[in-house]
Structures are given as C-alpha cells and as structure tokens.
C-alpha cells in the first residue's frame, strides 16, 4: 500500500521579510489566510530531524518556527509553491473496450497565408 496523502508536503520558496533573502520552508498545509486576499497561511511545518548532516539554515528555521502555529505570508513574498510527495501510480485500465478510429482526410491542413 502506498503512502498516505498526509505524507506529502508543500515546498514554499519565499522572500523572508526579516532577512530579505530567498528561503524555503516545508509545510503540510497551505490555505487562504484570514488576513485577506493578499496573504496565504502556512501551517504544520515539516523539518528533517533524522538527517545525518546538519544544515544551519534549516536548524535556524526550526528554532524560529518551532512555536509558530501558522505563518501568514504576503502573496508578493511567495516565489513558488511546489507540492511534494510520492508520485501517483500509473493509470491502469482493465478491460479497456474503447476503439479509436481515425478517418482519412478528416484532418485538413491549415490554409496558407497570402
């Protein structure tokens, strides 16, 4: 059986308002903010605690956001949001009875310009 949907997360790349540097943050939930249309709410942050290599930037973020319930970011500070998780299983159709018929001459070339 595959991983649960909750095993996925979002990788948010944004411009940090405190340092003005581009940073990345992992969160399980990205929602509309209650602050208004120009904000997004990030919650349920994900930090890699089992890694053998210590990343100073990630450790600093972990300390910074460990007591934060949710983070409201301006949409103008967000660079990108990528949904990360296990790839979906390929679509497998059993007993596919569809037939595709291509009629000759059904597709005409576009007219040439003058």
Buried (B, 14 or more C-beta within 10 A) or exposed (E): EEEEEEEEBBBBEBBBEEEEEEBBBBBBEBEEBEEEEEBBBBBBBBBEEEEEEEEEEBEEBBEBBEEEEBBEBBEEBBEEBEEEBEEEEEEEEEEEEEEEEEEEEEEEEEEEEE
